[in-house]
Amino acid sequence: MKRFLALIFVSSFCISHSSFAAEQRPNIIIFLADDLGYADIGVNGCKDIPTPNIDSIAKNGVRFTDGYATHCVCSPSRAGLMSGMYQHRFGFEANSGPEKYAADNFGLPREIPTLAEKLKGAGYATGMIGKWHIGFKEGLRPHERGFDYHFGFLSGARTYLPGKTDNDPIVRNGEPVTTTKYLTDEFADEAVSFIERRQGTKNEEPPTQNPAKPFFLYFAFNAVHSPMDENPYSAALTGITDEKRRTYGGMLSGLDAAVGKVLAKVRELGQEENTLIFFYSDNGGPTTQTTSRNDPLRGQKAQFYEGGIRVPFLMQWKAKVKAGGTYTQPVMGFDCHATALAASGIAIPEDKPLDGVNLLPFVNAKSPGAPHEFLCWRAGTQKAIRVGDWKLVQEGRSGSAELFNLKTDLSETTDLAAKEVAKFDELAAKFAEWEKGMKPAQWKRQDARTETATAPKKGTAKAGNRVAEALKTADKDNDGKLTREEYPQKDLFDAVDANKDGFATLEEVQTYYRNRRGTK
């Protein structure tokens, strides 16, 4: 397994970097989109929504055709990026659910160092903008996990509109703040401001740093995750007649504009040549919910078919990576972590090896072969492994595993399990061996639905469980709430959605039916 490839570095990441002067070490930017489909960007075939700024990263660098997230839902995927390893090694296998229902032990464990902690220990200025979703409690928040500066929110989703108070608060280093703009625009301004401060060109808090000090910016969007709020960008998409798709297109256009603002600031400051940039998505698009596109891939978010885990994946470093490249071997989100450390001259401790691999020798054709012998995914009873062109998938709580050859069947339409028994057994054995090194899931996703199911109020057990089960069945993307499209009785949706946030939660459904019965 290529997990130990990074051990060519032999000392701790906290050592002095005398061989890497500040001006030689690159700035690092990781753009992480939320729920973006594989075919939602221009370089991957999107025609109706322009994404020129995102596409520029591929044109100035390399596009990975087979780039994967480490999970099919948000939170575990982000833990894989920040840790640089399979999040299963420390039992991070499920989303949290809303903060008030989250398991007490939810979060990236303190003993697992984040990428920000490693880079900060090596002299980087570190900033995070956007969605965290890997820890709520004191000690687990971004400004306590290696980031000098954080502006964003801690949970899984919230409105994009300013002035609403029924969502997770926007915080600046843990303290709630008020927003005044469409959230993606607000995030873009904060990201640009962070870069200006770190380059010594803007005198405001946090204090100006040495202009020569390299920076790490982790820009973790909540776009294009629901809710599908109105936005300033949809009106320009006059060629899209479907209202829902036009709203989604506006959300994506806002994301692309934010990427463009950050890239423009880097160019303005003369830092483009020596800035390592990644762009990818935390999982595939939830097509039925938002109109995201994963074609020609099968499946969507919350599944281990290709559409749930293969994502747009781009890298740029003008000083080191040739422009316009295409790389076709499988890579994974945690490779961004390992590549950033290698580019910065940061060694990986022998007692904390990574699963991520430095991609630079591979994209520059200095290392033959593939970065990974195989890649694995797991979420409870859902499992998958890819070895070369072969992929084994156990999708869903029942049914048998399927075997696909992605070289000849990218859309995973033909199950070869019965025909290729030896290959099936080979992949199954590799997955079983991989699983031996992983921990069981340390928590389950929890929300009002599970709370009601496990502890119903007196006299409401049967009804409460029936409502909870019905919601669970309709909840196609398994996020604990229903959109209008998911709700079985669409004509009732507006009445059920009491707070008008675009979702029907279990509490709202129960309240609606209690009110109809005249009970409280």
C-alpha positions in Angstrom: 0.0 0.0 0.0 1.3 3.4 -1.0 0.3 4.8 2.4 3.9 4.8 3.5 5.3 6.6 0.4 5.4 9.8 2.3 8.0 8.4 4.8 10.8 9.5 2.5 10.7 12.5 4.8 12.4 11.5 8.0 11.8 14.1 10.6 8.9 15.8 12.4 6.9 18.5 10.6 7.7 20.9 13.5 11.5 21.0 12.8 13.3 24.0 11.4 13.0 24.5 7.6 16.4 26.0 6.9 16.5 24.3 3.5 13.1 25.9 2.6 13.4 29.6 2.9 10.1 31.5 3.2 10.3 32.7 -0.4 10.8 29.2 -1.7 7.9 27.6 0.1 4.6 28.0 -1.8 1.4 29.5 -0.5 -1.3 26.9 -0.4 -5.0 27.3 -1.2 -7.5 24.5 -1.0 -11.0 25.3 -2.4 -13.5 22.7 -1.3 -16.9 22.8 -2.9 -19.9 21.3 -1.2 -22.1 18.8 -3.0 -20.8 19.7 -6.5 -21.5 17.2 -9.2 -18.8 15.7 -11.4 -20.3 17.3 -14.5 -21.0 20.7 -13.0 -17.9 22.5 -14.2 -17.0 23.4 -17.8 -13.8 21.3 -18.1 -15.9 18.2 -17.1 -18.6 18.9 -19.7 -21.0 21.4 -18.1 -22.6 23.6 -20.9 -25.4 25.6 -19.2 -23.5 27.1 -16.3 -20.3 28.9 -17.0 -17.4 28.2 -14.6 -14.5 30.1 -16.1 -12.6 30.7 -12.9 -12.7 27.1 -11.7 -11.9 25.9 -15.2 -8.8 28.2 -15.2 -7.2 26.1 -12.5 -7.3 23.1 -14.9 -6.1 25.2 -17.8 -3.2 26.5 -15.8 -2.5 23.2 -14.1 -3.8 19.7 -14.2 -7.3 18.1 -14.3 -7.7 14.7 -12.6 -10.3 12.6 -14.4 -10.5 10.1 -11.6 -10.4 12.3 -8.5 -12.3 11.0 -5.5 -13.6 12.2 -2.2 -12.8 10.0 0.8 -16.5 9.6 1.6 -19.9 10.1 -0.1 -21.2 12.7 2.5 -19.8 15.9 3.8 -18.3 15.5 7.3 -16.2 12.4 7.0 -14.8 13.6 3.7 -13.6 16.8 5.3 -12.0 14.8 8.2 -10.1 12.8 5.6 -8.7 16.0 4.0 -7.7 17.6 7.3 -6.1 14.4 8.7 -4.5 13.3 5.4 -5.7 9.7 6.0 -8.7 7.5 5.9 -11.0 9.0 8.5 -11.9 5.4 9.4 -8.6 5.0 11.1 -10.1 7.1 13.9 -13.7 6.1 13.5 -15.0 9.2 11.7 -17.5 7.4 9.5 -20.7 9.4 9.7 -22.1 12.9 9.6 -23.1 14.4 13.0 -26.6 15.7 12.3 -27.5 19.1 13.7 -25.2 20.2 16.5 -27.8 20.0 19.3 -28.3 16.3 18.5 -24.7 15.3 17.7 -23.0 12.6 19.7 -20.9 13.8 22.5 -17.7 12.4 21.0 -18.3 13.8 17.5 -15.3 15.6 15.9 -11.8 15.2 14.7 -9.8 13.8 17.7 -7.2 16.2 19.2 -4.6 13.5 18.8 -5.0 13.6 15.0 -3.1 16.7 13.8 -4.8 18.8 11.1 -3.1 20.1 8.0 -3.4 23.6 9.5 -1.6 22.6 12.7 1.3 21.1 10.7 1.6 24.2 8.4 1.3 26.6 11.3 4.0 24.7 13.2 6.2 25.2 10.1 5.7 29.0 10.0 2.7 29.4 7.8 0.0 31.9 8.4 -3.2 29.8 8.4 -6.8 30.9 7.6 -10.1 29.1 7.1 -13.2 30.5 5.5 -16.5 28.7 5.4 -18.0 25.4 6.6 -16.1 23.3 9.2 -18.4 20.4 10.1 -15.8 18.3 11.9 -16.2 19.5 15.5 -18.5 21.7 17.6 -17.1 21.5 21.1 -14.5 23.8 22.7 -11.1 22.6 21.6 -12.3 21.2 18.3 -13.2 24.4 16.4 -11.1 25.8 13.5 -9.3 28.5 15.5 -8.4 25.8 18.1 -7.1 23.3 15.4 -4.3 25.3 13.8 -6.1 28.1 12.0 -5.0 31.7 13.0 -8.3 32.9 11.6 -11.7 31.4 10.9 -14.8 33.0 9.5 -17.7 30.7 8.8 -19.9 28.2 10.5 -19.5 24.9 12.3 -22.4 22.7 11.2 -23.4 21.1 7.9 -25.7 23.6 6.2 -27.3 27.0 6.7 -29.1 29.7 4.7 -27.1 31.9 2.3 -29.3 34.9 3.1 -28.3 37.6 5.7 -30.5 38.5 8.6 -31.9 35.1 9.4 -31.4 33.9 13.0 -32.8 30.4 12.8 -29.5 28.9 11.5 -26.1 28.0 12.9 -24.4 31.3 13.6 -21.6 32.7 11.5 -18.6 33.0 13.8 -15.2 34.8 13.7 -12.8 32.7 15.7 -15.6 31.3 17.8 -17.6 34.6 18.3 -20.9 35.1 16.5 -21.0 37.9 14.0 -23.7 39.4 11.7 -23.6 39.0 8.0 -24.9 41.6 5.5 -24.4 39.9 2.1 -25.2 36.8 0.2 -23.1 34.3 2.1 -20.8 33.1 -0.7 -20.0 36.7 -1.5 -19.3 37.4 2.2 -17.0 34.4 2.3 -15.1 35.6 -0.8 -14.5 39.0 0.7 -13.2 37.4 3.9 -10.9 35.1 1.9 -9.4 38.1 -0.1 -9.0 40.1 3.1 -7.1 37.2 4.8 -4.7 37.1 1.8 -4.2 40.8 1.9 -3.4 40.8 5.6 -1.0 37.9 5.3 0.8 39.8 2.5 1.1 42.8 4.7 -1.1 45.1 2.6 -4.0 45.7 4.9 -3.8 47.0 8.5 -6.6 45.3 10.4 -7.3 42.5 12.8 -5.8 40.0 13.0 -2.5 41.8 12.9 -0.5 42.2 9.7 2.1 39.6 9.2 5.5 39.5 7.4 4.8 39.8 3.7 7.3 37.0 3.1 5.4 34.6 5.3 3.7 31.9 3.3 0.0 31.4 3.9 -2.4 28.5 3.8 -6.0 29.3 3.0 -8.7 26.6 3.3 -11.8 28.0 1.6 -14.5 25.5 2.4 -17.7 26.5 0.6 -21.2 25.6 1.7 -22.1 26.2 -2.0 -23.7 24.4 -3.7 -25.4 22.6 -0.8 -29.0 23.3 -0.2 -31.0 25.3 0.8 -31.6 26.6 -2.7 -32.0 30.3 -1.6 -32.5 33.1 -4.0 -29.1 34.6 -5.1 -27.6 37.5 -7.0 -26.4 35.4 -9.9 -29.4 33.4 -11.3 -30.8 36.3 -13.3 -27.9 36.3 -15.7 -28.5 32.6 -16.6 -31.2 33.4 -19.1 -30.6 30.3 -21.2 -31.8 28.0 -18.3 -35.6 27.7 -18.3 -36.0 25.3 -15.4 -36.3 27.5 -12.3 -34.7 25.1 -9.9 -31.7 24.6 -12.3 -31.4 28.3 -12.7 -31.3 28.8 -8.9 -28.7 26.1 -8.7 -26.8 27.7 -11.5 -26.7 31.0 -9.7 -25.3 29.3 -6.6 -22.6 27.7 -8.7 -21.9 31.0 -10.5 -21.5 32.6 -7.1 -19.0 29.9 -6.1 -17.1 30.4 -9.3 -17.0 34.2 -8.8 -15.6 33.7 -5.3 -12.8 31.4 -6.7 -12.1 34.2 -9.2 -11.8 36.9 -6.6 -9.3 34.9 -4.7 -7.2 34.0 -7.8 -7.3 37.6 -8.9 -5.9 38.8 -5.5 -3.1 36.2 -5.7 -2.2 37.5 -9.1 -2.4 41.1 -8.0 0.1 40.4 -5.2 2.5 38.7 -7.6 2.1 35.3 -5.8 0.5 33.2 -8.6 3.6 31.4 -9.7 4.4 30.2 -6.2 0.9 29.3 -5.0 -0.2 25.7 -4.9 -3.9 25.5 -5.5 -6.4 22.6 -5.2 -10.1 22.5 -6.1 -12.4 19.6 -5.5 -15.7 18.7 -3.9 -16.4 16.9 -0.6 -18.7 14.4 -2.4 -20.8 14.0 -5.5 -23.9 16.0 -6.3 -27.4 15.2 -4.8 -29.0 15.4 -8.2 -32.7 14.9 -7.2 -32.4 17.6 -4.5 -30.5 20.3 -6.3 -30.2 19.4 -10.1 -26.5 18.9 -9.8 -25.1 16.7 -12.5 -22.8 13.6 -12.1 -23.2 12.2 -15.6 -22.1 10.0 -17.1 -21.6 8.5 -13.7 -24.2 6.4 -11.9 -25.5 7.5 -8.5 -25.3 10.6 -6.3 -24.4 11.9 -2.9 -24.7 9.3 -0.1 -23.8 6.4 -2.5 -20.6 4.7 -3.4 -21.4 4.4 -7.0 -19.1 6.7 -9.0 -21.6 9.6 -8.9 -21.4 9.8 -5.1 -17.6 9.9 -4.8 -15.9 10.8 -8.1 -15.7 14.6 -8.1 -14.2 17.6 -10.0 -10.6 17.6 -9.0 -8.0 20.2 -10.1 -4.5 21.4 -9.2 -2.4 24.3 -10.2 1.2 25.4 -9.3 2.6 27.4 -12.1 6.2 27.2 -10.9 6.2 23.4 -10.7 3.3 21.9 -12.7 2.9 22.2 -16.5 -0.3 23.9 -17.6 -3.1 22.0 -19.4 -2.3 18.5 -18.1 -4.7 15.6 -17.6 -4.0 12.9 -15.1 -6.1 9.7 -15.4 -4.9 7.5 -12.4 -7.2 7.5 -9.3 -6.4 10.1 -6.7 -8.1 10.9 -3.4 -8.9 14.1 -1.3 -6.3 13.2 1.3 -3.6 13.5 -1.4 -4.0 17.3 -1.2 -2.9 17.1 2.4 0.2 15.0 1.6 1.1 17.1 -1.5 0.9 20.3 0.5 3.3 19.0 3.1 5.7 17.8 0.5 5.6 21.1 -1.4 6.3 22.9 1.9 9.2 20.7 2.9 7.4 19.4 5.9 8.4 15.9 7.0 5.8 13.4 8.1 6.4 11.8 11.6 7.0 8.1 11.5 4.4 7.5 14.2 1.7 9.3 12.2 2.0 8.2 8.6 -0.5 9.3 6.0 -2.7 7.5 3.5 -2.4 10.5 1.2 0.4 10.6 -1.4 2.4 13.5 -2.8 1.0 13.9 -6.3 3.7 16.2 -7.7 6.1 13.4 -8.9 3.1 11.7 -10.6 1.7 14.7 -12.5 5.2 15.7 -13.5 5.9 12.2 -14.8 8.8 11.6 -12.4 7.2 8.6 -10.7 5.9 5.7 -12.8 2.7 3.8 -11.9 -0.2 5.0 -9.9 -0.2 6.9 -6.6 -2.4 4.2 -4.9 -2.5 0.4 -5.2 -6.2 0.6 -4.3 -8.7 3.0 -2.7 -11.5 2.1 -0.2 -14.7 3.6 1.1 -17.0 2.5 3.9 -20.2 3.8 5.6 -21.8 1.2 7.8 -23.0 -1.5 5.4 -22.1 0.5 2.3 -18.6 -0.4 1.1 -16.5 0.0 -2.0 -13.0 -0.6 -3.3 -11.3 0.3 -6.5 -8.2 -1.6 -7.8 -7.0 -0.4 -11.1 -10.0 -0.4 -13.4 -12.0 -2.8 -11.2 -14.5 -1.7 -8.6 -16.4 -3.7 -6.0 -19.5 -1.9 -4.6 -21.8 -3.0 -1.7 -24.5 -0.3 -2.0 -27.4 -0.2 0.4 -28.4 -2.2 3.5 -29.4 -5.3 1.6 -28.4 -7.0 -1.6 -25.2 -8.5 -2.8 -22.0 -6.7 -3.8 -21.5 -5.8 -7.5 -18.3 -5.8 -9.6 -17.7 -3.3 -12.4 -14.9 -2.6 -14.9 -14.7 1.2 -15.0 -12.6 1.1 -18.2 -15.4 -0.4 -20.2 -18.3 0.5 -18.1 -17.9 4.0 -16.5 -21.6 4.2 -15.7 -21.6 1.0 -13.7 -24.4 -0.6 -15.6 -23.2 -4.2 -15.9 -22.5 -6.3 -12.8 -19.7 -8.8 -13.5 -19.7 -10.4 -10.1 -21.0 -13.8 -11.4 -18.7 -13.8 -14.5 -15.5 -12.6 -12.9 -15.5 -14.6 -9.7 -11.7 -14.6 -9.2 -11.5 -10.8 -9.6 -14.5 -10.4 -7.2 -12.7 -12.5 -4.6 -9.5 -10.6 -5.1 -11.1 -7.2 -4.4 -13.2 -8.6 -1.5 -10.0 -9.9 0.1 -8.2 -6.6 -0.3 -11.1 -4.7 1.3 -11.2 -7.1 4.2 -7.5 -6.7 4.8 -7.8 -2.9 4.6 -10.7 -3.0 7.0 -8.5 -4.7 9.7 -6.6 -1.4 10.1 -9.7 0.7 10.6 -11.8 1.5 13.6 -15.5 0.9 13.8 -17.7 4.0 13.5 -17.5 6.0 16.8 -21.0 7.5 16.4 -24.1 7.5 14.4 -25.7 10.5 12.7 -28.4 11.8 15.1 -31.3 14.3 14.7 -34.8 14.9 16.0 -36.0 11.9 14.0 -33.7 9.5 15.9 -34.4 11.2 19.2 -38.2 10.7 18.7 -37.7 7.1 17.5 -35.7 6.2 20.6 -37.5 8.3 23.3 -41.0 9.2 22.2 -43.3 11.1 24.4 -46.0 9.2 26.3 -48.9 8.3 24.1 -47.1 9.1 20.9 -44.7 6.2 20.4 -46.5 4.5 17.5 -47.4 7.8 15.7 -44.0 9.3 16.3 -42.2 6.2 15.0 -44.5 6.1 11.9 -43.7 9.7 11.1 -40.0 9.2 11.7 -39.9 6.1 9.4 -41.9 7.9 6.7 -39.5 10.8 6.8 -36.5 8.5 6.7 -37.8 6.6 3.7 -38.4 9.9 1.8 -35.0 11.4 2.8 -33.2 10.4 -0.4 -29.9 12.1 0.5 -30.0 11.1 4.1 -29.5 14.6 5.5 -32.3 14.3 8.1 -34.7 16.7 6.4 -36.9 16.8 3.3 -36.8 19.3 0.5 -40.0 20.1 -1.5 -38.9 17.5 -4.1 -38.5 14.8 -1.5 -41.7 15.5 0.4 -44.3 13.0 -0.5 -47.3 15.4 -0.4 -45.9 18.5 -2.2 -49.1 20.5 -1.8 -48.6 20.4 2.0 -44.9 21.4 2.0 -45.4 25.1 2.5 -47.7 24.5 5.5 -45.2 22.0 7.0 -42.1 24.2 6.5 -42.9 26.5 9.3 -39.7 28.5 9.4 -39.5 28.8 5.6 -36.0 27.6 5.3 -36.8 25.2 2.4 -36.8 22.1 4.5 -39.3 20.0 6.3 -37.8 18.6 9.5 -39.2 15.9 11.7 -40.2 18.5 14.3 -42.1 20.5 11.7 -43.9 17.5 10.4 -44.9 16.4 13.8 -46.0 19.9 14.7 -48.1 20.2 11.6 -50.0 16.9 12.3 -50.4 17.7 16.0 -52.0 21.0 15.0 -54.3 19.3 12.6 -55.4 17.0 15.4 -55.8 20.0 17.7 -53.1 18.8 20.1 -49.8 20.3 21.3 
